[in-house]
C-alpha cells in the first residue's frame, strides 16, 4: 500500500473527515479536525519491528500539532499491517526513544542517490496501535 492508498484507507475506515495537507512541503500529510489529529504517513515495502522517524519530523509534528491542540501522529504501513503512533503519548510515557545519527538518502526519490547525516529514532511497534 502506497501513501495515497494509506490515506484513502484511513479516510474510508477511520477518519471520514481526513483532509490532505495543501502542499507536499507542509511538513505533514493530513489531518482530522473531528478527531484532532495531525498526521504524517509512511509506507514501507519491508516490515520492521522498529520504524524509523527523523528527529526533525518528530519535533515538527509535536510542535505544530500542539499549536492546534491536536495530537501529533505517525502512521506507518508495512506488509504486516498499519501502525498508528501518538507521538505525545511516546513523549509522556518516556518510552526508550534513542536518537542516533545515520547516513540516509537525502530524499526518498529513487533518482536522487545522495546521502546525508540525519538524526533518527526508532519507534517500536509495541508503542503503537495496530490498525490493520
KENUDREN-559990 format. One line per 10 residues: number of its first residue (from 0); their letters; for each residue x, y, z of N, C-alpha, C, O. Coordinates in Angstrom, 3 decimals, always signed. Example, Ala and Ser with C-alpha at 12.3 -4.5 7.8 and 13.67 -1.06 7.14 Angstrom:
<vexfis>
0 = AS = +13.190/-5.690/+7.800/+12.300/-4.500/+7.800/+13.200/-3.300/+7.800/+14.236/-3.319/+8.465  +12.850/-2.250/+7.080/+13.670/-1.060/+7.140/+12.900/+0.030/+7.870/+13.409/+1.138/+8.039
</vexfis>
This chain:
<vexfis>
0 = XXXXXXXXXX = +0.855/-1.169/+0.000/+0.000/+0.000/+0.000/+0.910/+1.244/+0.000/+1.758/+1.398/+0.879  +0.731/+2.092/-0.955/+1.496/+3.337/-1.026/+0.797/+4.408/-0.184/-0.333/+4.208/+0.261  +1.463/+5.534/+0.032/+0.905/+6.573/+0.901/-0.463/+7.083/+0.437/-1.338/+7.268/+1.283  -0.701/+7.322/-0.869/-2.048/+7.744/-1.276/-3.122/+6.710/-0.933/-4.239/+7.066/-0.558  -2.779/+5.438/-1.063/-3.725/+4.373/-0.714/-3.929/+4.293/+0.796/-5.034/+4.022/+1.266  -2.864/+4.528/+1.549/-2.970/+4.557/+3.007/-3.898/+5.689/+3.438/-4.744/+5.506/+4.314  -3.739/+6.850/+2.827/-4.628/+7.981/+3.108/-6.087/+7.574/+2.860/-6.950/+7.794/+3.709  -6.348/+6.985/+1.706/-7.731/+6.593/+1.356/-8.262/+5.540/+2.320/-9.435/+5.586/+2.692  -7.420/+4.586/+2.735/-7.859/+3.562/+3.686/-8.247/+4.207/+5.015/-9.285/+3.877/+5.590  -7.416/+5.122/+5.498/-7.730/+5.810/+6.760/-9.026/+6.596/+6.642/-9.855/+6.576/+7.552
10 = XXXXXXXXXX = -9.200/+7.288/+5.527/-10.414/+8.092/+5.304/-11.666/+7.206/+5.221/-12.704/+7.520/+5.804  -11.544/+6.104/+4.491/-12.693/+5.202/+4.306/-13.054/+4.426/+5.573/-14.224/+4.110/+5.788  -12.072/+4.118/+6.405/-12.306/+3.213/+7.529/-12.304/+3.849/+8.914/-12.917/+3.313/+9.837  -11.625/+4.980/+9.075/-11.482/+5.527/+10.426/-11.814/+7.014/+10.561/-12.465/+7.418/+11.525  -11.380/+7.811/+9.619/-11.487/+9.265/+9.746/-12.130/+9.859/+8.494/-11.422/+10.338/+7.608  -13.462/+9.835/+8.405/-14.143/+10.294/+7.189/-13.837/+11.749/+6.824/-13.943/+12.130/+5.658  -13.463/+12.552/+7.801/-13.174/+13.964/+7.523/-11.702/+14.211/+7.190/-11.290/+15.364/+7.060  -10.908/+13.158/+7.050/-9.477/+13.298/+6.800/-9.236/+14.165/+5.573/-9.839/+13.953/+4.521  -8.350/+15.143/+5.719/-8.019/+16.022/+4.598/-6.512/+16.079/+4.427/-5.756/+16.045/+5.398  -6.093/+16.165/+3.179/-4.665/+16.239/+2.854/-4.122/+17.623/+3.166/-4.861/+18.608/+3.185
20 = XXXXXXXXXX = -2.820/+17.682/+3.411/-2.178/+18.982/+3.559/-2.249/+19.689/+2.207/-2.386/+19.046/+1.166  -2.156/+21.003/+2.232/-2.305/+21.769/+0.997/-1.104/+21.623/+0.071/-1.256/+21.694/-1.149  +0.084/+21.419/+0.629/+1.294/+21.324/-0.173/+2.113/+20.123/+0.288/+2.087/+19.764/+1.466  +2.834/+19.509/-0.632/+3.683/+18.380/-0.241/+4.821/+18.826/+0.664/+5.496/+17.985/+1.259  +5.051/+20.136/+0.783/+6.123/+20.663/+1.619/+5.615/+21.216/+2.952/+6.340/+21.946/+3.628  +4.381/+20.879/+3.341/+3.800/+21.382/+4.589/+4.432/+20.776/+5.838/+4.324/+21.363/+6.914  +5.073/+19.645/+5.734/+5.685/+19.009/+6.896/+4.789/+17.977/+7.560/+5.187/+17.342/+8.536  +3.590/+17.807/+7.038/+2.683/+16.754/+7.495/+1.874/+16.336/+6.276/+1.877/+17.032/+5.261  +1.190/+15.217/+6.368/+0.457/+14.714/+5.204/-1.039/+14.975/+5.249/-1.655/+15.263/+4.223  -1.631/+14.872/+6.452/-3.079/+15.025/+6.537/-3.487/+15.309/+7.974/-2.684/+15.222/+8.903
30 = XXXXXXXXXX = -4.777/+15.656/+8.126/-5.291/+15.905/+9.468/-6.772/+15.559/+9.526/-7.472/+15.538/+8.513  -7.216/+15.294/+10.730/-8.634/+15.089/+11.009/-9.027/+16.162/+12.019/-8.573/+16.148/+13.163  -9.866/+17.080/+11.589/-10.323/+18.130/+12.503/-11.282/+17.554/+13.547/-11.287/+17.989/+14.699  -12.085/+16.582/+13.144/-13.045/+15.972/+14.065/-12.331/+15.248/+15.214/-12.717/+15.399/+16.373  -11.300/+14.469/+14.900/-10.559/+13.704/+15.914/-9.355/+14.469/+16.454/-8.687/+14.010/+17.381  -9.076/+15.648/+15.867/-7.955/+16.498/+16.285/-6.621/+15.762/+16.166/-5.847/+15.666/+17.119  -6.381/+15.239/+14.940/-5.158/+14.508/+14.645/-4.370/+15.227/+13.553/-4.941/+15.693/+12.566  -3.078/+15.311/+13.737/-2.131/+15.918/+12.802/-1.194/+14.782/+12.404/-0.425/+14.310/+13.241  -1.235/+14.324/+11.140/-0.694/+13.014/+10.781/+0.386/+13.075/+9.697/+0.261/+13.784/+8.699  +1.433/+12.317/+9.929/+2.453/+12.030/+8.911/+2.276/+10.570/+8.513/+2.143/+9.703/+9.377
40 = XXXXXXXXXX = +2.273/+10.292/+7.211/+2.116/+8.936/+6.693/+3.436/+8.420/+6.139/+4.213/+9.177/+5.557  +3.680/+7.139/+6.323/+4.832/+6.474/+5.712/+4.397/+5.094/+5.246/+3.594/+4.420/+5.891  +4.944/+4.698/+4.121/+4.672/+3.377/+3.577/+6.003/+2.666/+3.378/+6.905/+3.192/+2.726  +6.120/+1.486/+3.935/+7.359/+0.704/+3.863/+7.089/-0.589/+3.095/+6.055/-1.229/+3.285  +8.018/-0.962/+2.235/+7.883/-2.208/+1.471/+8.295/-3.426/+2.281/+7.973/-4.559/+1.924  +9.016/-3.183/+3.380/+9.511/-4.260/+4.237/+9.012/-4.004/+5.654/+8.929/-2.855/+6.087  +8.681/-5.066/+6.371/+8.254/-4.915/+7.766/+9.469/-4.863/+8.677/+10.414/-5.638/+8.526  +9.425/-3.938/+9.619/+10.427/-3.842/+10.679/+9.677/-3.715/+11.994/+8.625/-3.077/+12.040  +10.193/-4.308/+13.065/+9.570/-4.164/+14.383/+9.847/-2.787/+14.977/+9.170/-2.364/+15.915  +10.843/-2.089/+14.430/+11.121/-0.706/+14.807/+11.082/+0.131/+13.543/+11.747/-0.179/+12.554
50 = XXXXXXXXXX = +10.297/+1.196/+13.586/+10.091/+2.036/+12.407/+10.789/+3.376/+12.592/+10.655/+4.026/+13.628  +11.526/+3.770/+11.583/+12.357/+4.964/+11.630/+11.525/+6.238/+11.506/+10.588/+6.312/+10.711  +11.889/+7.241/+12.312/+11.333/+8.589/+12.161/+12.493/+9.568/+12.335/+13.321/+9.425/+13.235  +12.531/+10.553/+11.462/+13.572/+11.578/+11.571/+13.233/+12.514/+12.725/+12.069/+12.843/+12.950  +14.255/+12.935/+13.448/+14.074/+13.806/+14.619/+13.393/+15.113/+14.235/+12.484/+15.565/+14.932  +13.818/+15.718/+13.145/+13.203/+16.991/+12.755/+11.718/+16.810/+12.471/+10.922/+17.705/+12.755  +11.330/+15.649/+11.906/+9.918/+15.382/+11.609/+9.142/+15.158/+12.905/+8.041/+15.683/+13.068  +9.706/+14.389/+13.818/+9.092/+14.145/+15.118/+8.836/+15.480/+15.821/+7.723/+15.751/+16.271  +9.880/+16.310/+15.909/+9.764/+17.602/+16.598/+8.750/+18.513/+15.912/+7.946/+19.162/+16.582  +8.785/+18.565/+14.579/+7.850/+19.402/+13.833/+6.409/+18.989/+14.113/+5.559/+19.834/+14.392
60 = XXXXXXXXXX = +6.139/+17.695/+14.038/+4.775/+17.212/+14.267/+4.287/+17.558/+15.673/+3.147/+17.988/+15.847  +5.147/+17.374/+16.675/+4.768/+17.660/+18.058/+4.481/+19.151/+18.239/+3.471/+19.520/+18.838  +5.346/+19.990/+17.735/+5.181/+21.452/+17.911/+3.968/+21.969/+17.144/+3.135/+22.675/+17.711  +3.862/+21.628/+15.870/+2.771/+22.161/+15.046/+1.410/+21.625/+15.477/+0.427/+22.365/+15.476  +1.343/+20.362/+15.840/+0.077/+19.814/+16.342/-0.302/+20.503/+17.644/-1.475/+20.795/+17.879  +0.686/+20.761/+18.488/+0.434/+21.442/+19.760/-0.166/+22.822/+19.574/-1.008/+23.246/+20.365  +0.261/+23.524/+18.535/-0.291/+24.862/+18.248/-1.788/+24.798/+17.968/-2.520/+25.753/+18.229  -2.237/+23.662/+17.434/-3.657/+23.481/+17.109/-4.413/+22.725/+18.203/-5.624/+22.529/+18.101  -3.705/+22.307/+19.238/-4.258/+21.409/+20.264/-4.714/+20.093/+19.652/-5.735/+19.532/+20.048  -3.940/+19.604/+18.673/-4.178/+18.321/+18.034/-3.137/+17.327/+18.548/-2.138/+17.716/+19.152
70 = XXXXXXXXXX = -3.385/+16.046/+18.302/-2.414/+15.002/+18.634/-1.493/+14.787/+17.438/-1.967/+14.599/+16.318  -0.172/+14.813/+17.666/+0.760/+14.527/+16.582/+0.843/+13.021/+16.361/+1.086/+12.266/+17.302  +0.644/+12.586/+15.129/+0.559/+11.157/+14.850/+1.453/+10.756/+13.687/+1.688/+11.527/+12.756  +1.936/+9.544/+13.770/+2.779/+8.961/+12.726/+2.139/+7.631/+12.379/+2.015/+6.763/+13.243  +1.728/+7.456/+11.130/+1.054/+6.235/+10.706/+1.908/+5.563/+9.639/+2.221/+6.162/+8.610  +2.277/+4.322/+9.895/+3.142/+3.551/+9.004/+2.423/+2.331/+8.471/+1.781/+1.596/+9.221  +2.537/+2.121/+7.170/+2.113/+0.854/+6.575/+3.357/-0.006/+6.373/+4.382/+0.473/+5.889  +3.257/-1.277/+6.746/+4.247/-2.284/+6.370/+3.453/-3.485/+5.853/+2.238/-3.539/+6.046  +4.105/-4.442/+5.205/+3.367/-5.628/+4.736/+2.669/-6.409/+5.850/+1.829/-7.262/+5.564  +3.002/-6.135/+7.117/+2.350/-6.836/+8.225/+1.278/-5.998/+8.916/+0.713/-6.432/+9.919
80 = XXXXXXXXXX = +0.988/-4.808/+8.399/-0.086/-4.031/+8.999/+0.119/-2.540/+8.922/+1.093/-2.042/+8.357  -0.851/-1.832/+9.519/-0.805/-0.371/+9.624/-0.649/-0.044/+11.104/-1.448/-0.480/+11.933  +0.381/+0.723/+11.427/+0.720/+1.044/+12.811/+0.551/+2.533/+13.056/+1.067/+3.362/+12.306  -0.180/+2.863/+14.118/-0.502/+4.238/+14.486/+0.260/+4.598/+15.760/+0.176/+3.889/+16.763  +0.997/+5.693/+15.713/+1.756/+6.170/+16.873/+1.281/+7.560/+17.255/+1.288/+8.471/+16.427  +0.872/+7.728/+18.496/+0.579/+9.042/+19.064/+1.890/+9.533/+19.668/+2.324/+9.028/+20.703  +2.517/+10.507/+19.032/+3.843/+10.952/+19.453/+3.819/+11.617/+20.818/+4.807/+11.536/+21.548  +2.713/+12.282/+21.193/+2.592/+12.840/+22.547/+2.655/+11.734/+23.591/+3.301/+11.881/+24.629  +1.982/+10.631/+23.308/+1.981/+9.501/+24.235/+3.395/+8.942/+24.398/+3.795/+8.570/+25.501  +4.130/+8.885/+23.323/+5.506/+8.398/+23.390/+6.350/+9.323/+24.254/+7.171/+8.852/+25.041
90 = XXXXXXXXXX = +6.161/+10.624/+24.121/+6.897/+11.586/+24.953/+6.493/+11.478/+26.421/+7.350/+11.437/+27.304  +5.196/+11.433/+26.677/+4.690/+11.425/+28.059/+5.040/+10.141/+28.796/+5.301/+10.167/+29.999  +5.049/+9.029/+28.089/+5.347/+7.742/+28.722/+6.835/+7.444/+28.753/+7.262/+6.404/+29.253  +7.611/+8.357/+28.220/+9.070/+8.249/+28.247/+9.555/+6.890/+27.766/+10.407/+6.259/+28.393  +8.988/+6.444/+26.624/+9.494/+5.222/+26.016/+10.971/+5.438/+25.709/+11.430/+6.574/+25.589  +11.685/+4.376/+25.587/+13.134/+4.445/+25.390/+13.471/+4.857/+23.955/+14.010/+4.072/+23.175  +13.142/+6.105/+23.630/+13.385/+6.643/+22.298/+14.832/+7.118/+22.239/+15.196/+8.116/+22.860  +15.638/+6.401/+21.496/+17.049/+6.760/+21.378/+17.267/+7.404/+20.020/+16.854/+6.858/+18.997  +17.910/+8.555/+20.004/+18.210/+9.257/+18.764/+19.640/+8.950/+18.374/+20.534/+8.907/+19.219  +19.847/+8.739/+17.091/+21.181/+8.435/+16.586/+21.364/+9.061/+15.208/+20.393/+9.324/+14.500
100 = XXXXXXXXXX = +22.602/+9.291/+14.844/+22.917/+9.829/+13.530/+23.149/+8.675/+12.565/+23.851/+7.714/+12.880  +22.534/+8.790/+11.355/+22.697/+7.765/+10.328/+22.837/+8.441/+8.971/+22.233/+9.482/+8.714  +23.641/+7.833/+8.113/+23.714/+8.270/+6.723/+22.509/+7.691/+5.998/+22.343/+6.474/+5.913  +21.672/+8.580/+5.478/+20.451/+8.153/+4.784/+20.285/+8.972/+3.511/+20.887/+10.038/+3.377  +19.478/+8.487/+2.581/+19.228/+9.261/+1.359/+18.659/+10.640/+1.690/+17.882/+10.798/+2.631  +19.060/+11.626/+0.902/+18.560/+12.990/+1.087/+17.044/+13.006/+0.926/+16.341/+13.651/+1.705  +16.539/+12.295/-0.086/+15.097/+12.168/-0.314/+14.780/+10.709/-0.584/+15.681/+9.887/-0.748  +13.509/+10.398/-0.629/+13.105/+9.029/-0.951/+12.894/+8.857/-2.445/+12.436/+7.803/-2.886  +13.221/+9.877/-3.229/+13.092/+9.771/-4.679/+14.249/+8.935/-5.205/+15.408/+9.178/-4.869  +13.924/+7.949/-6.032/+14.924/+6.988/-6.481/+16.026/+7.611/-7.334/+17.158/+7.128/-7.315
110 = XXXXXXXXXX = +15.718/+8.680/-8.088/+16.739/+9.273/-8.954/+17.794/+10.041/-8.155/+18.881/+10.296/-8.672  +17.502/+10.413/-6.921/+18.472/+11.124/-6.087/+19.164/+10.112/-5.181/+18.567/+9.608/-4.229  +20.427/+9.818/-5.484/+21.152/+8.802/-4.721/+22.108/+9.416/-3.700/+22.936/+8.706/-3.131  +22.004/+10.725/-3.462/+22.864/+11.382/-2.491/+22.424/+11.054/-1.073/+21.232/+10.931/-0.792  +23.404/+10.915/-0.181/+23.130/+10.656/+1.231/+23.587/+11.838/+2.071/+24.423/+12.636/+1.648  +23.023/+11.932/+3.270/+23.485/+12.913/+4.250/+23.206/+12.354/+5.637/+22.420/+11.421/+5.804  +23.865/+12.945/+6.625/+23.679/+12.521/+8.007/+22.334/+13.055/+8.509/+22.021/+14.236/+8.357  +21.552/+12.164/+9.105/+20.254/+12.550/+9.666/+20.151/+11.979/+11.073/+20.626/+10.875/+11.339  +19.528/+12.736/+11.973/+19.242/+12.248/+13.326/+17.893/+11.535/+13.266/+16.885/+12.113/+12.859  +17.897/+10.270/+13.681/+16.698/+9.450/+13.591/+16.462/+8.693/+14.892/+17.383/+8.471/+15.677
120 = XXXXXXXXXX = +15.229/+8.310/+15.097/+14.850/+7.463/+16.213/+14.051/+6.286/+15.686/+13.549/+6.307/+14.562  +13.943/+5.266/+16.514/+13.211/+4.068/+16.126/+11.984/+3.916/+17.022/+12.093/+3.904/+18.248  +10.827/+3.802/+16.397/+9.569/+3.602/+17.120/+9.255/+2.108/+17.137/+8.991/+1.513/+16.093  +9.284/+1.518/+18.300/+8.957/+0.099/+18.439/+7.461/-0.068/+18.172/+6.646/+0.682/+18.709  +7.104/-1.044/+17.350/+5.686/-1.213/+17.020/+4.845/-1.501/+18.266/+3.632/-1.290/+18.241  +5.460/-1.980/+19.358/+4.723/-2.216/+20.604/+4.225/-0.903/+21.203/+3.286/-0.912/+21.998  +4.838/+0.230/+20.838/+4.438/+1.542/+21.378/+3.230/+2.110/+20.630/+2.629/+3.092/+21.065  +2.886/+1.495/+19.517/+1.786/+2.000/+18.705/+0.568/+1.100/+18.792/+0.504/+0.172/+19.598  -0.386/+1.402/+17.945/-1.617/+0.617/+17.834/-1.680/+0.059/+16.431/-1.531/+0.793/+15.453  -1.899/-1.236/+16.332/-2.039/-1.854/+15.011/-3.468/-1.645/+14.527/-4.416/-2.135/+15.141
130 = XX = -3.621/-0.912/+13.417/-4.941/-0.597/+12.889/-5.450/-1.634/+11.902/-6.658/-1.788/+11.724  -4.534/-2.341/+11.266/-4.903/-3.320/+10.235/-3.891/-4.429/+10.232/-4.004/-5.366/+9.442
</vexfis>
